[in-house]
Amino acid sequence: MKKSRLFALLLALVAVVGPAHGQSYPAKPIRLIVPFPPGGGTDFVSRQVATKLAEATGWTIVVENKTGAGGTIGLVEAARANPEGYDIVMGQADNLVIAPAIQKHLAINPVRDLTPIALVASSPFLFMTDVNSKYKSLAEVISAAKAAPGKVTYGTAGNGTFTHLVMELLQTAGGFKMEQVPYKGASPAMTDLMGGHIPMAALSIASGMPGIQGGKLRGLAVTSRQRSPALPDVPTVAESGFKDFEATGWLAILAPNGIPPAVVTKLNTEISKVMQNPDLRKTLIAQGVEARTSTPEELGSMLNSETTKWRKIIESAGIKSD
């Protein structure tokens, strides 16, 4: 009888302490770890979200770049942090899903070692040609590739990058073969595209937007399910003959395992509110990025499904790290 009373008392204490933790949080600055260099797309989105979150809540958000190892060093830093909710990390598809599937002996398994908080943004990829190219549509490029398997080339920002995998997915769906020309970043790929050295490039939408808007490039297709608000005149891959095709990059906030559930809920609630901010959404669209929201459970489910999807593509194509 005494044991049952003691157990009931402990349950009551947990019920009181849990919500109290969430109500008093945060009591000090929150560090948002960005696993990529300053000035890049992930850094830009992270700082925009941090600024709006601080404005909306009065919290102090400190953005800290921890780069290296394909964005996984920052994830390791977050996973090893004290799980009180004062260290969170902005992950993305590349370091949460792609890198673990390609790189051997990583010091982290993101799906296992981090707790999902909220999805914050997504961005499709873009297939494009020079405006003077003979190819006027994605279908024309694919027809040429089918007529000469492995002879038609396309540029990417590097071997094993997300756009490389997206092209592998498209080739599998369409039954054709093109030859990848991997560059060391998007900039040299864009230079060769506009110089006529490669007939097509598969890159981030942010890389191609200025050229398309400036009349120097032609957008063939975006990889999202719907057209991108940033480039509404560019059709989707699905519209180009591949029903239900979808492959987008995304960004999400995660935290160390062991973070109190009440803090997870509070972070998710406030971040989701901020992602509805009209000014923030407008700022992100100008960079080809769309604001998103999710519950922690939805993000966790997405992490699992994306990991399974892209691991299959990587293994099927035999893609390995350089």
Beta strands, then each sheet from edge to edge (+ up, - down):
strand 1: 30-34
strand 2: 61-65
strand 3: 87-92
strand 4: 114-130
strand 5: 153-156
strand 6: 179-182
strand 7: 201-204
strand 8: 217-222
strand 9: 248-256
strand 10: 290-291
sheet 1: 2+ 1+ 3+ 9- 4+ 7-
sheet 2: 2+ 1+ 3+ 9- 4+ 8-
sheet 3: 2+ 1+ 3+ 9- 4+ 10-
sheet 4: 5+ 6+
end
